[in-house]
């Protein structure tokens, strides 16, 4: 009993420190600072590609310009879900 309590406290302390170290390491590996214009361009390019794929998956398939020309009511009643 006298050994179990200190061992439990030690284990919890080690686990907490190791968990924080893993999260810090994961953040440092995944985080990258970029200039705002570069990030903006990357996000826009990604969003455009996803929008284009969604337009092609619609029934019937639409071009990007056709999807942009849809009215709000038409967009709401179709399978269209992308941003305009």
C-alpha positions as a printed Julia matrix, in Angstrom:
84×3 Matrix{Float64}:
   0.0    0.0     0.0
   2.78   2.42    0.93
   4.59   1.61   -2.31
   1.49   1.7    -4.53
   0.58   5.33   -3.82
   4.0    6.84   -4.65
   4.28   4.61   -7.74
   0.84   5.73   -8.89
   1.74   9.4    -8.41
   5.05   8.87  -10.22
   3.34   7.09  -13.13
   0.71   9.82  -13.52
   3.42  12.52  -13.46
   5.52  10.71  -16.09
   2.43  10.11  -18.24
   1.42  13.77  -18.14
   4.92  14.95  -19.06
   5.19  12.42  -21.89
   1.76  13.41  -23.21
   2.74  17.08  -23.29
   6.01  16.22  -25.03
   4.19  14.2   -27.7
   1.71  17.03  -28.36
   4.53  19.59  -28.59
   6.48  17.37  -30.98
   3.42  16.77  -33.16
   2.69  20.52  -33.27
   6.28  21.4   -34.18
   6.3   18.78  -36.93
   2.96  19.87  -38.4
   3.16  23.61  -37.97
   4.66  25.77  -40.68
   4.59  29.53  -40.82
   3.94  31.03  -44.25
   3.22  34.51  -45.49
  -0.48  35.43  -45.62
  -0.61  35.89  -49.43
   0.93  32.44  -49.99
  -1.49  30.8   -47.55
  -4.42  32.65  -49.13
  -3.43  31.44  -52.61
  -3.05  27.84  -51.42
  -6.46  27.88  -49.73
  -8.13  29.45  -52.77
  -6.56  26.88  -55.12
  -7.68  24.02  -52.87
 -11.21  25.41  -52.54
 -11.48  25.9   -56.31
 -10.42  22.31  -56.99
 -12.95  20.97  -54.46
 -15.66  23.23  -55.93
 -14.85  21.95  -59.42
 -15.1   18.32  -58.22
 -18.45  19.01  -56.57
 -19.76  20.59  -59.76
 -18.73  17.51  -61.74
 -20.49  15.25  -59.21
 -23.8   17.11  -59.49
 -26.72  15.59  -61.34
 -26.47  16.68  -64.11
 -22.78  17.65  -64.02
 -22.22  21.39  -64.31
 -19.27  23.54  -65.22
 -17.98  25.97  -62.6
 -19.57  28.91  -64.43
 -22.94  27.12  -64.68
 -22.89  26.37  -60.95
 -22.04  29.97  -60.13
 -24.99  31.12  -62.26
 -27.5   29.1   -60.23
 -29.93  31.1   -58.13
 -30.12  30.54  -54.38
 -33.36  28.61  -54.76
 -31.87  26.34  -57.43
 -28.79  25.7   -55.29
 -30.97  24.86  -52.29
 -33.09  22.38  -54.26
 -30.15  20.64  -55.98
 -27.3   18.51  -54.76
 -25.03  21.55  -54.97
 -23.26  22.27  -51.67
 -20.17  24.3   -52.62
 -19.35  27.95  -51.98
 -19.97  30.68  -54.51
